[in-house]
Amino acid sequence: MVKMEKEVTFREIIEKAGEFFQEFWRFKFWIFSVAVLAACALAYQAHKAPVRYTAKLTYTLNDGKTGGGALSGILGSFGIGGVSKVNLEKLVSLSLSRNLIQKMLFTKVSLDTFGGKADYIANHLLILHQFRQTWSKDAPGLENWVFTHDSIEKFQPTELWVLKRMISEVSGSKEISNPIFSSTFDATTGILTMSASTVDEQLAVEISHSVYNYLRDFYISTNQQAQQSTIRYAAVKTDSVFQQLKSREYALSRFNDTHRNLQDMQVMTERRLLESEILKLKTLYAEATKNKELAEFSLNSGGLPDMLLIDEPLMPLDSDFQPWWLAAIKGMLVGTFAMVLLFSFRKMVKDAYAAS
């Protein structure tokens, strides 16, 4: 026979809920104590945690296709031009590269950190984020230490150690999940976003602008070099085709002089072959010349890929500030929920043992 499961009635549900409520009431002191402790802990953390301001800068790429389809094909063969996902990923990787982050860190800006005196962004971060106090546990003597020059090739071991730690704090690492600077992109819209989060509003803005400017300079310079290489390649190709064309033209002239009054079929065939080869070379020369002129026009008319700024940071910036009382409420709810869950599990285990 098949054993029928017993249906649970609404009355039984109410009775069981009453039993759980009685269990919670028995341990109300523990539930309330843990909730208060959690509220105090989160409120203290919110009160002591430094407020961080986030400066977001958005930009996109201009593919620079003023030269038309032929030029786009030339540029495409060199991997430049066009707003593809590959180009977007490349820009994100470049913006987080050690080379660009170093340049940003050793850019001088004026903040209140040094009484309005211009100093490296790296030094502003060392002081404002209290990295010196934190890192002095691993490297004693950093309490009053700052960078005095930006010649990295002349850095001493301590300077290199601090620089590496600074780059990790800025761009992130396995140990640092909340870096100062981040870069992302939207593959659907082709819009890229830079975000800098620091305890000083102006510093966050300076970091975003600095990385963007260095990245744009690098991107434009790289594309100009690639375009100049394209022009050189097109010029060499054009000259090569021209020399071949000139050689075959001379060959045809000599052939006609030598066989001026001859109507032999073999002679006529050789003449037609020379003329066909010259026609093919003329077509190739015309195409090579057009590509060379298009490449030169693109370089001289500003038709190269470029980065276009969409939105720059505008103060006052958004912050992660959280009132202590709101943190306390969250702590109270979390503590209460945790204890209710614990005593609910305790009662279910106790009931299971009693039933067996």
N, C-alpha and C positions, 0 to 999 in steps of 0.2 A: 504493500500500500504506500501511496505517496503521502508523505507527511506534509500537512498544510501549515504554512507559516502563520503565526498569530498576528492579526492586524493590530496596529497601534492606534488607539483612539485618541481623540483630542484631549480628553480628560487625563489620560496617562502622560501626554506631553506636558500638560500644565503641571502635573504632580512632579514630573522629573525636573522641570525647570525650577519648581519651588525647592527641590532638594539641592540643586546647584546653587540657588540663591542663598539658602541656609548655610551651605558650605562656605560661600564667599563671605557671608556675614560673620561666621565663626573666626575667619582669618582677616577680618577687616583691618585690624591694626597693622598686619604685615603688608597688606595691599596698599594701605594709605602711606605707610612709612617708605616703601620702595618708590611709590609715585612721587612723594615729596623729594626724596633723594635724587631721582631722575630729573625732576623739575629744577632743583637747585644746580645740579651739574650742568644741564644745558643752558640755564640762565647765566651761570658764571662763565661758561665757554663763550656764549654770545657777547657777554660784556667785555671779556678780555681779548677776543679775537679781533685782529686789525681789519678795518674795512678796506676792501679792495675794489678799485674802480676799473671798469672795462671799457677800453676804447676800440671800437670796431671800425674798420675801413674796408669798403668794398670797391672792387675794380673788375674790369673785364679786358678782353683782348680785341684789338682791331686787326683783322687778318691782312689788311693792306693790299687788297686785290685790285688796285687801280690799273695794273698792267694787263689785265685780261687773262683769258684762259691759257694762252701759250706760256705766258710768264708764270702763271700759277703752276703749270706742269713742271717748269724748270725749278721753281722754288720747292715744289713738293718732292722732287728727286733729292734735294738736299735736306729735307726734313724741316723746312721752315714754312710759315704761312698756314692759315687755317686754324679755327678754334676747335681742335679735337680734344678728346678726353686725355690723350697722351700729352698734349701741350699743357693742359690744365694740371695734370699730375706732376709734370716737370716743373712748373712754376711753384707748386706747393713744396716740392722737395728742395728747390733752390732757395725759397724763402726761409726754410728751416736749416739750410746748410751752415756748416761751421764758418765758412768764409764770410757769408753775409751777416751772420749773428756777431762775429768778431768786429766787423766794420761798424755795426750798430752800437756795440758796447763801447767802442772807443770814439764815438761821436760826442763832441762837447755840447752840452746844453746848460742853460742858466736856470737854476731852481733855488728855492730857499734853503736847500740842504747845506750849501756852503755860503750862505749869506748873499745869494744872488750872483755869486761868481760862477762863471762857466767851468764845468768839469765833465769828466767822462760819465756816460750813462752807467757804466760798470760801477763807478764809485758811488753814484747816487743809489744804486740798488744795494750795494754793500751796507750802506748806512740805514736807508729807509726800511729795508727788509730784515735788518739785524743779522745778516749772514755772518758777519765777523764773529759775533758772540756764539752763534751756533757752530761754526766751523772751527773755532778755537779749541774745541774739545779734541779734534783730530790733528790740528796744527797749532800748537801753542804760540802765542805772540801775535795773533791777528787782531787783537782787540782794537788797536788804533791804526791798522794797516790800510793803505789805499794804493791804487796804481799811480805811478808817477810818470810813466811814458807809455807809448803805444807801439814800440819796436819789439814785436813778438819774438823775432829772431835773437834778441838780446835778453830775453826774459830769464830770470833765475828759476830754479826748481820750485820755489814757493809761489812765484808769480804764475808759472805754468799750472801748478796745482789749483790755485784759486780760479784761474781762467777756465779750466776744464769744469770745475764745479759750477761756475757761473753759467757756462753754456748749457750744462745739464738743467739748471734751474730755469733757464729762459726757454729752451726748446723742448725740454722734457727728456725722460729716460725711463728705464725699467723701474727705477726706484721713485721717480717723480711723476705722479699721475696728473697733477694740476700745475702745468708749467705757466710761466709768465706770458709767453707768446705762443700763439697757435695760428694755423693757417688751414683753411678748408676751401672746397669748391662745390658748386652745384652743377652736375653734368648736364642737367636738362636746360638750364638757363645760361650756362657758361659764365656765371658770376662767381668770383673768388672773394673770400673774406679773410682779413687779417684781424686778430684780436690780441690786444695787450692788456694784461690785468696786473695792476700794481696798487700800492697803498697811497700813491700820489696821482691825482688826476692829470696834471700836466705831463708828468713822466710817462704815463700810459699813452698819451697822445703823441709825444715825441718818439717813443719806440715804434708805434705804428707807422708814422710818417717816415722815419729813418729807414726802416726795413723796406717800405714801399719804394722809396727813392733809389736805394741801392739796387733793389731788384729790377726796377725799370731801366736804370742805366746799364746794368749787366745784360738784360734781355735785348735792348736796342743795339748795344755794342756787338753782341754775338750775332744778331741778324745782319748787321751791316757788314761784318767780316764775311759771313756766309754769302751775302749778296755780291761782295767784291770778288770772292772766289768764283762765283757763278759768272761774273762778267769776264774774269780772266780766262775761264774755261771756254766761254762763248767766243772770245777773241781768238784764242788758239785754234779752236775748231774752224772759225771763219777763215782764218789765214791759211790753214791746212787745205781746206776745200778750194780756196782761191789759187793756191800754188798748183794743185792738181789740175784745175780748170785751165790755168795758163799753159801748163805743160802740154795738155791735150790739144789746145788751140794751136800751139806751135807745131805739134806733130801733124795736125790736119793740114796746116799751111805747107809744110814740107812735102807731105804726101801729094797734095794737089799740084805743086810745082814739078815734082818728079813724074807724075802720071797725068800730065795736062791733057794730052790728046788721045789717051788710051780709053777704049770702051770695053775692055775685057770684063767679064762677069765677076771674076775674083777681085779685080781692082775696085769695081763698083761696090761689092760687098764690104770690102775693108773700109771704103769711104763711109758707107752707111753706119758701120759699127763705130767708127770714130765720132761721127756726128751724133749718134745716139748716146754715146758716153759723155760727150760735151753737153748735150741737153740735160742729162741726168745731173751732171755736176753743176750746171747753172741753176737747176731747181734746188739742189742742196745748198748752194751758196746763197740764194735768195732767202731760204728759210733760216740759215745760220745768221745771216745779217739781221733779219727781223728779230730773232731771239736776242741777239746782242744789243740792238737798239732798245728793245723793250726792257731788258735788264738795266741798262743805263738810265732809261727814263724813270723806272721805278725807284732807283737809288737817288736820282736828282730831284724827283718830284715829291718825295716823302711818302711813297707808296709801300713802305716796308711795314711789317707787323709792329704794333705798338701796344702799350698798356694804357687804358683809359680809366681814370679815376671816376667812380660813380658817387659814392658818399664817403666823406671823411668824418672823423670823430667830431662831435659837437658837445661842448660842455654846457651844463653839468652832465657828467657821465653817469650811466647806470652803475649801481654798486650792489654788493651782496650784504648790505647792512640789514640786521635782523634785531628788532627790539628785544630786550631781555625778557619782558613779560610774555611775548609771543613764544620765545624759546621755552619758557617755563611751562606754558600751556601744552606745548608739544611734548615736553618731558613728562608732564603729568599723565597725558594720554598714553604715551608709550609705556611708562612704568605700570600703569593700571592694567593695560592690555596684557603685558608680559606676565604679571602675577595672576590675572584671571585665567590665562592660558595654562599656567603652571598648576594651579589648584584644580582646574577642570580635568587635566590629565591625571592628577593625583586621585580625584574622586572616581574617574572611570576605571582606573587600575584597582582601586579598593572595591568597587562594586563587582568587578570581574572576579576577584578572588572570593568575595562573599557568595557569589552565585555558584561557583564551582565547589 
